[in-house]
Amino acid sequence: MTDATPASGSTPTIILVHGAFAESASWNRVIPALLAQGYRVIAAANPLRSVRIDADYVAGLLAGTPGPIVLVGHSYGGAVITNAAAGNDNVRALVYVAGFALDDGESAAVASGRFPGGTLGETLVPVPLPGGGSDLYIDQAKFHAQFAADLPANEAALMAVSQRPATAAALNDPSGPPAWTSIPSWFIYGELDRNIPAAVHAFMAERAGARQAVEVPGASHVVMISHPMEVADMILAAASAAG
């Protein structure tokens, strides 16, 4: 693991933002490595309602966090951090873990279709909401192959049951001006990601001028669960630079 022990007085807080169909516990295998290096860590509970609502929620968390911040987003959580960090001078690094680094006016749905290979749409089950619109879940029978193919079947089954839905609107909301134009970024993603194809990740990393971009061979969309040490190493590298 990277030797990234934080310097006294300049220690960044690492804030982790989960994506759609996941929850804060999806970071549980990464968090111990960050704590072991002396970092304060917060795993935010992403509302998954809309890009604006979710970004405002995370922006409030950022505003209440003193000192430098490393902001990490998985999947749709990448879209959230892209918007939440805009204009916040305390955010010193953005880490996209199989995450959307959207451009101004771009949505997650549009970005994921830039290159072939994504099959998420074929697995989604809509559930109508009382006020209109719908929540989206991944069909539990398809969750393992779609979302977490490199995890054991029994673990993927538990994740399928505990998945948190995102609204259909959230995945189609246009992003605002991106924070990655002014904040350094790091990217890590799986070779066999079926939610956001690897070619899309590579495109977004290049567009953002990433400091580092790593494709993990054989990894699925939940690279932070199946390859936690690689993800922790990248977050620690970003935190070391931010500090």
C-alpha positions in Angstrom: 0.0 0.0 0.0 1.1 3.5 -0.7 3.0 5.2 2.1 0.9 8.3 2.3 0.9 9.2 6.0 -0.6 12.7 6.2 1.5 15.6 7.3 0.4 17.3 10.6 -1.7 20.4 10.1 -2.6 19.7 6.5 -4.4 16.4 6.7 -7.2 16.2 4.2 -10.6 14.8 5.1 -11.6 12.0 2.6 -15.3 12.1 1.7 -16.7 9.0 -0.1 -19.9 9.3 -2.1 -21.6 6.1 -3.3 -23.5 5.7 -6.5 -26.9 4.3 -7.6 -27.9 0.8 -6.6 -25.3 0.9 -3.8 -25.0 2.4 -0.3 -22.3 3.8 2.1 -21.3 0.3 3.1 -19.9 -0.3 -0.4 -16.8 1.5 0.8 -16.2 -0.8 3.8 -13.3 -2.6 2.4 -11.5 0.7 1.4 -12.1 2.7 4.6 -9.7 0.7 6.9 -6.7 1.4 4.7 -7.5 5.1 4.8 -8.1 5.2 8.6 -4.8 3.3 9.1 -2.9 6.2 7.4 -4.5 8.7 9.8 -7.1 10.3 7.6 -10.5 11.4 8.8 -13.1 9.6 6.5 -16.8 10.3 5.9 -19.0 8.0 3.8 -21.8 10.2 2.8 -25.4 8.9 2.3 -26.1 10.0 -1.2 -29.9 10.7 -1.6 -30.0 9.5 -5.2 -32.9 11.8 -6.1 -31.4 14.2 -8.7 -28.0 15.5 -9.6 -28.9 19.0 -8.2 -30.5 17.6 -4.9 -27.7 15.2 -4.3 -24.9 17.7 -5.2 -26.5 20.3 -2.9 -26.6 17.7 -0.1 -22.9 16.8 -0.5 -22.0 20.5 -0.9 -23.5 21.1 2.5 -21.3 18.4 3.9 -18.3 20.0 2.3 -19.1 23.4 3.7 -19.2 21.9 7.2 -15.8 20.2 6.8 -12.8 22.3 7.7 -9.5 22.1 5.9 -8.6 20.4 2.6 -10.9 17.7 1.2 -10.4 14.7 -1.1 -13.8 14.0 -2.7 -14.3 10.4 -4.0 -17.3 9.3 -6.1 -18.4 5.9 -7.3 -20.6 5.5 -10.4 -23.4 8.1 -10.3 -21.6 9.5 -7.2 -19.0 10.8 -9.7 -21.7 13.0 -11.2 -22.6 14.2 -7.8 -19.0 15.2 -6.8 -18.4 16.8 -10.1 -21.2 19.3 -9.3 -20.8 19.5 -5.5 -17.1 20.5 -5.6 -17.6 23.4 -8.0 -16.5 26.6 -6.5 -15.3 25.0 -3.2 -11.6 25.9 -2.7 -11.2 23.3 0.1 -11.7 20.4 -2.4 -8.1 19.7 -3.5 -8.6 16.4 -5.3 -11.4 14.4 -7.1 -11.2 10.6 -7.3 -13.5 8.8 -9.7 -14.0 5.2 -8.8 -15.8 3.8 -11.8 -17.5 7.2 -11.7 -19.0 9.7 -14.0 -16.9 12.8 -14.7 -19.6 14.5 -16.7 -19.3 17.7 -18.7 -21.6 20.7 -18.6 -25.0 19.6 -20.0 -24.1 15.9 -20.1 -26.1 13.3 -18.3 -25.1 9.9 -16.9 -27.4 8.2 -19.4 -25.8 10.0 -22.4 -22.2 9.6 -21.2 -22.6 5.8 -20.6 -23.7 5.4 -24.2 -20.7 7.1 -25.8 -19.1 3.7 -26.4 -20.7 0.3 -26.7 -20.7 -2.3 -24.0 -23.1 -1.0 -21.4 -26.0 -3.2 -20.5 -27.6 -1.5 -17.5 -30.7 -0.4 -19.3 -31.7 -4.0 -20.0 -31.7 -4.8 -16.3 -33.6 -1.9 -14.8 -37.0 -2.3 -13.1 -39.0 0.9 -12.6 -41.1 1.5 -9.5 -43.6 4.4 -9.7 -43.3 7.2 -7.1 -46.4 8.8 -5.5 -45.5 12.3 -6.8 -44.6 11.1 -10.3 -41.6 9.7 -12.0 -40.1 6.4 -10.9 -37.3 4.8 -8.9 -35.0 2.4 -10.7 -33.7 -0.9 -9.3 -31.6 -3.5 -10.9 -33.5 -6.8 -11.3 -32.2 -8.9 -8.5 -31.9 -11.9 -10.8 -29.6 -9.9 -13.1 -27.7 -8.0 -10.4 -24.7 -10.3 -10.1 -23.8 -10.4 -13.8 -24.6 -6.7 -14.3 -23.2 -5.0 -11.3 -20.7 -7.2 -9.5 -19.7 -10.1 -11.7 -16.3 -10.5 -10.0 -17.8 -11.0 -6.5 -19.0 -14.3 -5.1 -22.7 -15.0 -5.9 -23.8 -15.0 -2.3 -22.2 -11.6 -1.7 -23.8 -10.2 -4.8 -27.2 -11.6 -3.7 -27.0 -9.6 -0.5 -26.1 -6.5 -2.4 -29.0 -7.0 -4.7 -31.4 -7.1 -1.8 -29.9 -4.1 -0.1 -29.5 -1.9 -3.2 -30.8 1.7 -3.0 -32.6 3.0 -6.0 -31.9 6.1 -8.0 -34.7 8.0 -9.7 -34.9 7.8 -13.5 -34.6 11.6 -13.4 -31.2 11.5 -11.6 -29.7 9.4 -14.4 -31.0 11.7 -17.0 -30.3 15.1 -15.3 -27.8 17.3 -17.1 -24.7 18.1 -15.2 -23.6 21.6 -14.4 -20.1 23.2 -15.0 -17.6 20.5 -14.0 -15.3 20.8 -11.0 -12.6 18.7 -12.8 -11.7 21.7 -15.0 -10.0 23.3 -12.0 -9.5 20.5 -9.5 -6.9 17.7 -10.1 -8.5 14.3 -10.7 -7.7 10.6 -10.5 -9.6 7.7 -12.1 -9.8 4.0 -11.4 -12.2 1.6 -13.1 -12.8 -2.0 -14.1 -12.0 -3.5 -17.5 -15.3 -5.4 -17.4 -17.6 -2.7 -16.1 -21.1 -3.3 -17.6 -22.7 -0.1 -16.2 -20.1 2.3 -17.6 -17.9 0.7 -20.3 -14.2 1.0 -19.8 -13.9 3.0 -23.0 -16.2 5.6 -21.5 -14.0 5.8 -18.4 -10.9 6.2 -20.5 -12.6 9.0 -22.5 -13.7 10.9 -19.4 -10.3 10.6 -17.7 -8.5 12.0 -20.8 -11.1 14.8 -21.1 -10.6 15.7 -17.5 -6.8 15.7 -17.8 -6.5 13.1 -15.1 -3.3 12.9 -13.0 -3.6 9.1 -13.1 -6.0 6.7 -14.8 -5.9 3.0 -14.0 -8.0 0.2 -15.6 -8.1 -2.9 -13.3 -8.0 -6.1 -15.4 -11.1 -8.3 -15.0 -12.8 -5.9 -12.5 -16.5 -5.1 -12.5 -18.4 -1.9 -11.8 -17.8 -2.4 -8.0 -14.0 -2.2 -8.2 -13.9 -0.7 -4.7 -15.3 -3.9 -3.3 -13.4 -6.4 -5.5 -10.1 -4.6 -5.6 -10.2 -2.4 -2.4 -6.4 -2.0 -2.0 -5.9 -0.7 -5.6 -8.7 1.8 -4.9 -7.3 2.8 -1.5 -3.9 3.3 -3.0 -5.3 5.7 -5.6 -7.2 7.7 -2.9 -4.1 7.8 -0.7 -2.1 9.1 -3.7 -4.6 11.8 -4.2 -4.7 12.6 -0.5 -0.9 12.9 -0.4 -1.0 15.4 -3.3 -3.9 17.3 -1.7 -2.1 17.6 1.7 
